[in-house]
Amino acid sequence: MSDANLPPLSADDLAAEGGTALPDKEVYSLLDLNVDLDLGLDLAAPIDLAVAANANVAAPIDAAVGANVLSDGSTAQALADQGAAIQQGITGEAVANSSQDSAIDQGERPATPPAGGQADAVRSAPVDPTDPAAALEGGLLNVDVDLAADLDLAAPINGAVAANANVAAPIDAAVAANIGSDGSAATAVAQQDAIIQQTIDGTAEANAEQRSGIDQ
C-alpha cells in the first residue's frame, strides 16, 4: 500500500497520540584552561650611536621605450644615447665617536600576590575516581597554571660607523617591443659612453667606548 492510499487520521486517532518531553540540552566543555600570569619586568636598553660619512653620488639615467601592441604594419624604434663624464673627489675625514656611560640598578621588586585571589582555593577540587559522573565534571582536560616571574633585562648598546664612499651609476636603456602584431619591426639601440674618475683622500675613523655598570 502506498502513502497515497493511507487513510487520514481521525480526531480520535490524533487525541490518542502521546509525546515525551526531551531533556534539556547541555553543553560539555572539552578544555578548561585557567592561567594566572604575574610578571615583574625591569627593562633597560640605553643605546648610543654615532654615524659620520662623506659621500659623492652620481646617477645619470637615460632611457627610451617604444612599443606597438596589437597594431599590424607598425614599427617601433627606441634610441638612447648617453655620454657621461663623472669626476668625484673626496678630501677630508669621516670621524664617528661614541661614548656611553651606563649605570643601571635593577633591585628586587616587592612580592605581588597571585592574580587569582580567593578563586585559587576552589579551583582544583578533588575528583572521586570511582564516580563516573564526577570524573566527567569540568571537561576532559583541566589545566591550572600559576606563573610568577621576575625578570631583569639590561642591554646597553654602543655603536659607531664612519664611511667614505664614491658611487656612480650611469644607466642607459632602450626598449622596443611588438606584441601581437604581424609584419612589424622593433628596433632598440642603446649607446653609452661613460668616463668615471673617483678619488678618496682622507680617513674614516669610528671609535666606540662603552662603560656599563649593571646591578641586578
Buried (B, 14 or more C-beta within 10 A) or exposed (E): EEEEEEEEEEEEEEEEEEEEEEEEEEEEEEEEEBEBEBEBEBEBEBEBEBEBEBEBEBEBEBEBEBBBEEBEEBBBEBEBEBEBEBEBEBEEBBBBEBEBEBEBEBEEEEEEEEBBEEEBEEEEEEEEEEEEEEEEEEEEEBEEEBEBEBEBEBEBBBBBBBEBBBEBEBBBBBBBBBEEBEEBEBEBEBEBEBEBEBEBEEEBEBEBEBEBEBEE
